[in-house]
Amino acid sequence: MAQNPAHDSLDLYPGIALTVPLRCACPSPAQTSAGVKYLVTYLLDWDDDASTVTDRFRADYQTLLHANSITDDTTVYPFTTMLVPLKDKPTSEIAVLPEPPTPSPSPAPSDVVSVPPASSAEASSGPRWRVAAGVAAGCSSVLTLGAVLALFLLCRWCRRHGDRGDRSKATLPAVEHAVSDGPAKGALTRVASLMWPMVVREAVGSLTVYDYGDLERATSGFSEEQCIGNSSVYRAVINGSAVAVKRVPGDVGTEVTLLGRVNHSSLIRMSGLCMHGGYTYMAFEFAENGALSDWLHSGEEEEGRWLGWSQGVQVALGVAGGLNYLHNYTDPPYVHKNLKGSNILLDACFRAKLSNFGLALAITADDARGGLWMTRHVVGTQGYLAPEYLEHGLIGSQLDVFAFGVLVLQLLSGKEAARQDDDENGKVVLLWEEAERLGLGGGAGDLLDKVTAFVDGRLHGRYPLDVVFAMLALALRCVAREPRTRPSMAEVLLSLSGMYNWTINWDPRCPDPEGTGTPREQ
């Protein structure tokens, strides 16, 4: 959608004109000298690899590998493109790969070709006899080659489309394969490498690959009873452990690659995945207390569905630790880009876990950009998006800092990041702009009234006022309109660590150690 800034990716309809970028290339001088005249762009299907593309286009295998900068060991994946070097002009029929022929018993020599004895008339026609002999020899060679090719293609076809439950016969790198029951539990198996997008190639080796049937049984057929909220996440029990299975259409390469590389207590842990029917099913550790947004805006005080002060500070500290890890301790650094309450999960002890890394962006050091990237494809949730991102498409670590500031304001106030104000004709009120109007100057009495009115009333005044002021000041620095004036997540983490320690000393009661999900603070 970066090529179509006038259209919303979530509001497309028949009849509109879209600019679609296509990959194309011209033969290099080296390819031209080798006789290559055309480079055909081909979109790989589920069962394609370099070998099948070579067969499909009758291209040279090594030339195709060189044109795409890949080797025999490189894994290629569906819905990516491959350049096919051709010496002759391609036709529409060349991309059609016939079904693998059924191998037949080798014919008896007498059945292959029979050249009748030449008659006297034919004997006088030497060229005809030589043509017949040539045809016979050619047919014999073709049939022999065809039988070999048929066996080869049949083996490949069986490997991909045969009994998918017997994957131990494949010849690809082994990864752990988990089943929920049976003697094969925990066995090593092989996974067809073409199933994974290219960017997840390295990550797959560290993950468990599940059979779809096992996930289906573990989620009771992905039933509504197992669905968590209105999401595409389902509760499941695999090998005796509770997991959350997320069903995602389309590309999940960024999320899988990032989660396959990182290891931090404040990032949701991904244990495995499965691809089936155009969807990717990702298995995560189960967060018993659900999403932070459910605790911020539930309005169910009578059911205890709210966070005490210490728990709120602990959540903020955990989120800050996770973002600081992404910004400063991964290689390359990442920007989450989609930080909000529904993407922060809480475990049994109310420890925060960052989740949903589908929009995460790797940021490489570039002094020319000053750590900022630019995009015309602005996506996100209203209320969490920084002004420079909305107005100019600028992306950097400060984008996460801004969203974190909004999150802290939500923890303080219990309010939505963006809401409609009935008193102002339904105008959308942004929480960070509302907090800006508080101001931390002026008379002490007036300021105290403003701050106490802003803080979540469900806390009933049970919080250390000094820490409230400090957190509010930190949040306002994070949501500063000028990105350069915002603190780094390292600085934020340091400040919150001191606030959390002070909070523990003020109120030694901690979240429920038994993990029942009920706040201890009353």
C-alpha positions in Angstrom: 0.0 0.0 0.0 3.0 2.3 0.1 2.5 2.7 -3.7 -1.2 3.6 -3.1 -1.2 6.4 -0.4 -4.7 7.5 -1.5 -6.3 4.2 -0.5 -6.8 2.5 2.9 -5.6 -1.1 3.0 -8.7 -2.0 5.1 -11.1 -0.2 2.7 -10.5 -1.7 -0.7 -13.5 -2.3 -3.1 -14.0 -3.5 -6.7 -13.4 -1.0 -9.4 -10.5 1.1 -7.8 -7.2 1.3 -9.6 -4.1 0.2 -7.6 -0.5 0.5 -8.5 1.1 -3.0 -8.0 4.9 -3.1 -7.8 6.4 -6.1 -9.7 9.8 -7.6 -9.6 11.6 -7.5 -12.9 15.2 -7.5 -14.1 17.2 -7.5 -17.3 20.0 -10.1 -18.0 23.4 -9.0 -16.7 26.3 -8.8 -19.2 27.6 -12.1 -17.9 24.1 -13.7 -18.5 23.9 -12.1 -21.9 27.3 -13.5 -22.9 26.0 -16.9 -21.9 23.1 -16.6 -24.2 20.4 -15.6 -21.8 18.0 -13.2 -23.4 15.1 -13.1 -20.9 14.5 -13.1 -17.2 11.0 -14.3 -16.3 9.6 -13.4 -12.9 7.8 -16.4 -11.5 5.8 -16.6 -8.3 6.5 -19.7 -6.4 3.6 -22.0 -5.4 3.4 -24.3 -2.4 5.2 -27.2 -4.1 7.8 -25.3 -6.0 11.5 -25.3 -5.5 14.5 -24.5 -7.8 14.3 -28.0 -9.3 10.6 -27.8 -10.2 11.0 -24.3 -11.7 13.9 -25.6 -13.8 11.7 -28.4 -15.1 8.7 -26.1 -15.6 10.7 -23.6 -17.8 13.2 -26.1 -19.2 15.9 -23.8 -17.9 19.5 -24.5 -16.8 19.6 -25.4 -13.1 22.9 -23.8 -12.3 22.1 -20.7 -14.3 18.8 -20.3 -12.3 20.6 -20.7 -9.0 23.1 -18.0 -10.0 20.4 -15.6 -11.2 18.7 -15.7 -7.8 21.9 -15.8 -5.7 21.0 -19.1 -4.1 22.7 -22.5 -3.8 21.6 -26.1 -3.7 21.1 -25.8 0.1 19.0 -22.6 0.0 15.4 -23.0 1.0 12.9 -21.3 -1.2 9.3 -20.6 -0.2 5.8 -20.1 -1.5 4.6 -16.6 -2.6 8.2 -15.3 -3.1 9.5 -14.6 -6.6 12.2 -16.3 -8.6 14.0 -15.0 -11.7 14.1 -17.7 -14.5 16.9 -17.1 -17.1 15.8 -18.2 -20.6 17.6 -18.3 -23.9 14.4 -18.5 -26.0 11.3 -16.3 -25.8 8.9 -17.7 -23.2 5.4 -18.8 -24.2 2.3 -19.2 -22.2 2.6 -23.0 -22.4 6.1 -23.1 -20.9 4.9 -22.4 -17.4 2.5 -25.4 -17.4 4.1 -28.4 -15.6 2.4 -31.6 -16.7 1.3 -34.1 -14.0 4.1 -36.6 -13.2 3.5 -39.6 -15.5 2.7 -43.0 -13.9 5.8 -45.2 -14.2 5.2 -48.3 -16.3 7.2 -51.5 -16.6 10.1 -51.3 -19.0 8.9 -52.6 -22.4 10.4 -55.6 -24.0 13.0 -54.9 -26.5 10.8 -56.2 -29.3 8.0 -53.8 -28.3 10.1 -50.6 -28.3 10.7 -50.1 -32.0 10.3 -52.5 -34.8 12.0 -51.7 -38.1 10.6 -53.9 -40.8 12.9 -55.4 -43.3 13.5 -53.1 -46.2 11.8 -54.0 -49.4 13.6 -53.7 -52.6 12.0 -50.3 -53.2 13.0 -49.2 -49.7 16.5 -50.7 -50.1 17.1 -48.3 -52.9 16.2 -45.4 -50.7 19.1 -45.2 -48.3 18.1 -41.8 -46.7 14.7 -43.1 -45.7 16.2 -46.1 -44.0 18.6 -44.0 -42.1 15.8 -41.6 -41.0 13.8 -44.6 -39.7 16.8 -45.9 -37.8 17.4 -42.5 -36.4 13.8 -42.2 -35.2 14.0 -45.6 -33.7 17.1 -44.8 -31.8 15.7 -41.4 -30.7 12.4 -43.0 -29.5 14.4 -45.6 -27.5 16.4 -42.8 -25.8 13.4 -40.7 -25.1 11.5 -43.6 -23.6 14.4 -44.6 -21.4 14.9 -41.0 -20.3 11.2 -40.6 -19.8 11.1 -43.6 -17.5 13.9 -42.2 -15.4 12.3 -38.8 -15.3 9.0 -40.3 -14.4 10.5 -42.2 -11.5 12.3 -39.1 -10.3 9.2 -36.9 -10.5 7.1 -39.6 -8.9 9.5 -39.8 -5.9 9.4 -36.0 -5.5 5.6 -36.0 -5.8 5.2 -38.8 -3.3 7.5 -37.0 -0.9 5.4 -33.9 -1.0 1.8 -35.2 -1.5 2.0 -38.7 -0.1 1.4 -39.7 3.4 2.2 -36.5 5.3 2.1 -38.3 8.6 5.2 -40.3 7.6 7.6 -37.3 7.4 10.5 -39.2 8.7 11.2 -40.3 5.1 11.9 -36.8 3.9 15.5 -35.7 3.3 15.5 -32.2 4.7 17.0 -30.7 7.9 15.5 -32.2 11.1 13.6 -30.1 13.6 11.7 -31.3 16.6 8.2 -32.5 15.9 5.6 -32.6 18.7 2.5 -34.7 19.0 0.0 -34.7 21.8 0.0 -38.4 22.2 1.2 -41.7 20.8 4.6 -43.4 20.7 6.1 -40.8 18.4 5.8 -38.2 21.1 8.9 -36.0 21.0 10.4 -37.7 18.0 12.6 -36.0 15.5 11.1 -35.7 12.0 11.7 -33.8 8.8 9.8 -30.8 7.6 9.4 -29.7 4.0 11.6 -26.6 3.8 9.5 -25.1 1.1 6.7 -24.5 3.7 8.5 -21.7 5.4 8.9 -18.1 4.2 12.6 -17.3 3.6 13.0 -15.0 6.5 12.0 -17.7 9.0 14.6 -20.2 7.7 17.0 -19.8 10.6 14.3 -19.5 13.3 12.5 -22.8 12.4 15.4 -24.9 13.7 14.8 -23.6 17.2 11.0 -24.2 17.2 8.8 -27.2 17.5 6.8 -28.0 14.3 3.3 -29.3 15.0 1.0 -31.4 12.9 -2.2 -29.6 12.1 -4.2 -32.6 13.4 -2.5 -32.3 16.8 -3.4 -28.6 17.1 -6.9 -29.3 15.9 -7.4 -31.9 18.7 -5.7 -29.7 21.3 -8.2 -26.8 20.5 -11.3 -29.0 20.2 -11.4 -28.3 16.5 -10.7 -24.6 17.0 -14.1 -24.3 18.7 -15.7 -21.1 19.9 -15.4 -22.4 23.5 -11.6 -22.4 23.1 -11.4 -19.0 21.4 -10.0 -16.3 23.6 -12.2 -13.2 23.3 -13.0 -12.1 19.8 -9.5 -12.9 18.6 -8.0 -15.7 16.4 -6.2 -17.1 19.5 -7.3 -20.4 21.0 -6.6 -22.2 24.3 -4.9 -25.5 23.8 -3.2 -28.2 25.9 -0.3 -29.8 24.2 1.8 -32.5 26.0 0.1 -31.5 29.2 1.0 -27.8 29.0 -1.3 -24.9 28.4 -0.5 -22.9 25.2 -2.1 -20.3 23.1 -2.5 -21.1 19.4 -2.8 -18.1 17.2 -4.1 -18.5 13.6 -2.7 -15.9 11.2 -3.2 -15.6 7.4 -0.5 -14.2 5.2 3.1 -13.5 5.9 4.4 -14.1 9.5 8.1 -14.0 8.6 8.9 -10.9 10.7 7.3 -12.2 13.9 8.6 -15.7 13.6 12.1 -14.6 12.8 12.2 -12.1 15.7 10.7 -14.5 18.3 13.0 -17.3 17.1 16.0 -15.1 17.9 15.1 -13.3 21.1 15.0 -14.5 24.7 13.6 -12.1 27.3 11.2 -12.6 30.2 9.1 -9.6 29.0 8.6 -10.9 25.4 6.0 -13.6 24.8 7.8 -16.9 24.2 6.9 -18.8 21.0 7.3 -22.5 21.2 6.3 -23.8 17.7 4.3 -23.4 14.6 2.4 -25.2 11.9 1.3 -24.2 8.3 -1.9 -25.5 6.9 -4.4 -24.4 4.4 -2.9 -21.0 3.8 -2.7 -20.2 7.5 0.2 -20.2 10.0 -0.6 -21.5 13.4 1.8 -20.2 16.1 2.0 -21.7 19.6 2.8 -19.3 22.5 3.2 -19.6 26.2 -0.2 -19.1 27.8 -0.8 -15.9 29.6 -3.3 -16.7 32.3 -4.5 -13.2 33.0 -5.0 -12.2 29.4 -4.5 -8.8 27.8 -3.7 -5.7 29.8 -6.5 -3.9 28.0 -9.0 -6.2 29.8 -7.8 -5.0 33.1 -7.5 -1.3 32.2 -11.0 -0.7 30.8 -13.1 -3.6 32.2 -15.1 -1.3 34.6 -15.8 -4.4 36.6 -14.6 -3.4 40.0 -17.2 -5.6 41.6 -15.4 -8.6 40.1 -12.0 -7.5 41.0 -11.0 -7.0 37.4 -8.6 -4.1 37.9 -4.9 -3.7 38.8 -3.7 -2.4 42.1 -1.0 0.2 42.2 2.0 -2.1 42.7 0.8 -4.3 39.9 0.4 -1.4 37.5 4.0 -0.2 38.2 5.2 -3.8 37.8 3.5 -4.0 34.4 5.0 -0.7 33.3 8.5 -1.9 34.4 8.1 -5.1 32.5 7.0 -3.4 29.3 9.9 -1.0 29.6 12.3 -3.9 30.0 11.0 -5.6 27.0 11.2 -2.5 24.8 14.7 -1.7 26.1 15.8 -5.2 25.1 14.4 -4.8 21.6 15.9 -1.4 21.1 19.4 -2.1 22.6 20.1 -5.8 22.9 18.9 -7.4 19.7 21.0 -7.5 16.5 19.6 -5.7 14.6 17.6 -3.5 16.9 13.8 -3.7 16.5 11.0 -1.2 16.8 7.7 -2.9 17.9 5.5 -0.3 16.1 2.3 -1.7 17.6 2.5 -1.2 21.3 -0.9 -1.0 23.0 -2.8 -2.6 25.8 -4.2 -5.5 23.8 -0.7 -6.5 22.7 0.6 -6.8 26.3 -0.3 -10.1 28.0 -0.2 -10.8 31.7 0.9 -14.1 33.2 -0.3 -15.6 36.4 1.8 -13.2 38.5 0.9 -10.2 36.4 4.2 -10.0 34.7 3.9 -8.2 31.4 4.7 -10.0 28.1 5.0 -8.0 24.8 3.2 -9.8 22.0 2.1 -9.4 18.4 5.3 -8.5 16.5 3.8 -8.6 13.0 4.6 -4.9 12.4 8.0 -4.9 14.1 10.7 -3.3 12.0 14.5 -3.9 12.2 16.4 -0.7 12.4 20.0 -0.6 11.3 22.4 2.1 12.3 22.4 4.8 9.7 23.8 8.2 10.7 22.4 9.8 7.5 18.9 9.0 8.8 19.6 9.8 12.4 18.1 6.6 13.5 14.8 7.3 11.7 13.1 5.6 8.7 10.3 6.9 6.6 7.2 5.1 5.3 4.0 6.1 3.4 2.2 3.1 4.9 1.0 4.4 8.3 -0.7 1.7 10.3 -1.6 1.4 14.0 -4.2 2.2 16.6 -5.5 5.6 17.2 -4.2 7.2 20.4 -0.9 5.3 20.4 0.6 6.8 17.2 3.2 9.5 17.6 2.7 12.8 15.7 5.8 12.5 13.5 4.6 9.0 12.4 1.1 10.2 11.6 2.2 13.4 9.8 5.5 12.3 8.1 5.7 8.5 8.4 8.9 8.7 10.5 9.8 5.4 12.3 12.4 5.0 15.0 12.7 3.8 18.5 11.0 7.0 19.7 7.8 5.7 18.2 7.7 3.0 20.8 8.7 5.5 23.5 5.6 7.6 22.6 3.3 4.5 22.7 4.8 3.5 26.0 4.0 7.0 27.4 0.4 6.5 26.4 0.4 3.1 28.1 1.7 4.6 31.4 -1.1 7.3 31.2 -3.6 4.5 30.8 -2.2 2.6 33.8 -2.5 5.9 35.8 -5.9 6.8 34.7 -7.7 3.6 33.6 -8.9 5.5 30.5 -8.8 4.5 26.8 -6.0 5.9 24.6 -8.7 7.4 22.4 -12.3 7.9 23.2 -15.3 10.0 22.1 -16.3 12.8 24.4 -20.1 13.2 24.6 -19.6 16.8 25.9 -17.8 17.8 22.7 -20.2 16.5 20.0 -18.5 13.1 19.8 -15.1 14.6 19.2 -12.3 12.0 19.7 -10.3 12.8 22.8 -6.7 11.5 22.9 -5.5 10.6 26.3 -2.0 12.0 25.8 -3.4 15.4 24.8 -5.7 15.4 27.8 -2.6 14.7 30.0 -0.7 17.5 28.3 -3.4 19.9 29.5 -2.8 18.9 33.1 0.5 20.8 33.3 2.9 20.2 36.2 3.3 23.8 37.1 1.0 26.2 38.8 -0.3 26.2 42.4 0.2 23.0 44.4 -3.4 22.7 45.5 -4.8 23.1 42.0 -2.2 20.7 40.6 -3.0 18.1 43.3 -6.7 18.3 42.4 -6.0 17.8 38.8 -3.8 14.8 39.3 -6.0 13.1 41.7 -8.9 13.6 39.4 -6.9 12.1 36.5 -5.8 9.0 38.5 -8.0 5.9 38.2 -10.8 6.2 40.8 -10.8 2.4 41.3 -7.6 2.8 43.3 -9.5 4.8 45.9 -6.4 6.9 46.7 -4.3 3.9 47.7 -1.0 4.9 46.0 2.1 6.9 46.9 1.4 10.4 45.6 5.1 11.2 45.0 5.4 8.2 42.7 2.3 9.1 40.9 3.7 12.6 40.1 7.0 11.0 39.0 5.3 8.5 36.7 3.0 11.2 35.3 6.1 13.4 34.6 7.9 10.5 32.9 4.8 9.7 30.8 4.6 13.3 29.6 8.2 13.3 28.6 7.6 10.1 26.6 4.6 11.6 24.7 6.5 14.9 24.0 5.6 16.1 20.5 9.2 16.5 19.5 10.8 13.0 19.2 14.3 14.2 20.1 13.1 15.4 23.5 11.7 12.0 24.5 13.9 9.8 26.8 15.3 6.5 25.6 13.9 3.3 26.9 17.1 2.7 28.8 16.5 5.9 30.7 12.8 5.1 31.2 13.7 1.7 32.5 16.2 3.1 35.0 13.6 5.7 36.3 10.8 3.1 36.6 13.1 0.7 38.5 13.6 3.4 41.2 9.8 4.0 41.3 9.1 0.3 41.6 11.5 -0.1 44.4 10.0 2.8 46.2 6.5 1.4 45.6 7.5 -2.0 47.2 8.9 -0.2 50.2 5.7 1.8 50.5 3.5 -1.2 50.1 5.2 -4.5 50.6 2.2 -6.5 49.4 3.0 -8.2 46.0 0.7 -9.7 43.4 -0.9 -13.0 44.4 2.0 -15.5 44.6 -0.3 -18.4 43.9 -1.2 -16.9 40.5 -4.9 -17.0 41.0 -5.3 -13.8 39.0 -6.9 -11.9 41.9 -5.2 -8.7 42.9 -3.9 -8.7 46.5 -4.3 -4.9 47.1 -7.7 -4.1 48.5 
